[in-house]
Amino acid sequence: MWCGGLDLEQRHLASEVDATSATFRASEHQHIRYNPLQNEWVLVSAHRMKRPWQGQVEPPLLKTVPRHDPLNPLCPGATRANGEVNPHYDGTFLFDNDFPALQPDAPDPGPSDHPLFRTEAARGVCKVMCFHPWSDVTLPLMSVPEIRAVIDSWASVTEELGAQYPWVQIFENKGAMMGCSNPHPHCQVWASSFLPDIAQREEWSQKSYHSEHGEPLLMEYSRQELFRKERLVLTSEHWLVLVPFWAVWPFQTLLLPRRHVRRLPELTPAERDDLASIMKKLLTKYDNLFETSFPYSMGWHGAPTGSEAGANWDHWQLHAHYYPPLLRSATVRKFMVGYEMLAQAQRDLTPEQAAERLRELPEVHHSLGQRDRETADIA
C-alpha cells in the first residue's frame, strides 16, 4: 500500500512537471477566466467538445406559427386570461402582466426575529410588451424601422417605470427551450423596489473599478476588445457585439454602445437606428448558426433609476446580455447542472471559437429565398 502511495505521488509530480513545460492553448487546455463585471469565475474546458453526445436531444422546434390566432392571448383583438380584450395594435403593445411576480401594494413583512431568517419588502410591477402584431415574425425577421420602434418602447417604459422604481429589468425569453410558453414575439419588463442580486454585483464591480481606475469598466473593456479583435462579432458606428472573455453560455454575446451611456432613454436617435440595425444582424446570425429560430434569454442592464437616478452613476455603462443555450446543434443544448450548480460555471468551447463562428455567418436570414437575399444585399 505504501509503495502504491509513493507511485501515485511520483505520477502526480511528473504530471505537474509536464503541465508546466507544455505550451498553453486555450482551445486545448482547461483554464478558469475571471468575470470582472459580476465578480465570478468560469471554467473553460474546450476539449470536451470532442466527446460524443449521448444525452438529451431537444424535440424539433415548431416549424410554422399561425400569423394570427384569436385564441392566442398576445394577438391583436384576442381576449386575455383576465377577460381584457387586446386592441388591434399594429406596432408594439405594452400591457400589465396578468400574472405578475411583483405587485405595487404588497405588505411589508416586518422585522426578522433572527439574522438567519431575514425578509424584506418587495414591490413592483410587471408588464408584457409585444413587438409586432404577427405571431410568426421574430425580431430578426422584422424590418429595421420595426425594431427601432421596439427600442423606443424599451426606452419609454424604462423612463416611465424608472421614475418610481430603482430597477427596471427588460428581458426576452425566446423559444420554448428558454421557458417561453407563447411564440408571439414579446418581452417582459419587471420594475422592482430593490436591486436584484446580479444588478448589485454589477453595481459593486463597476463602482470599484471606476474608483480605482477613474473610468467605467465596460468602456475600457470595449477599447481592449476593439484592439484585440479576437472576440468581436459585429461593429458599427455606435455599437459593438462581442463574445465576452468570461462568457458562460456557448454563444453568449454582449452588446455595448461605443459612447458612455448609462441608460436606454439616453440613446440618441442615431444610436437607436444603429442599434436596430446591429440587433437585426446579430439575431440573424444566431438564426443562421443552426438554421433554426435561435432560442435565448436576453436583457438590458443600465444604471439604477427611481429616487436613485439623481445619484452619480457615471461608473455604469449600458449593455445587453444575450444567453443562448444551444451548443452543438438546434437540438443539443448546454445544461447548467451538477458542477455549474454546486461549484461554478463551466463552458465547452472558448469564447474565441464562438466569436469566430458567429463572425463568419451571413447577415441575411437563412429562410429568405434567393431573390429576397439579393434584395436584402442591395438594401
Order of alpha helices (4+ residues) and beta strands (2+ residues): alpha-beta-beta-beta-beta-alpha-beta-beta-alpha-alpha-beta-beta-beta-alpha-beta-beta-beta-beta-alpha-beta-alpha-alpha
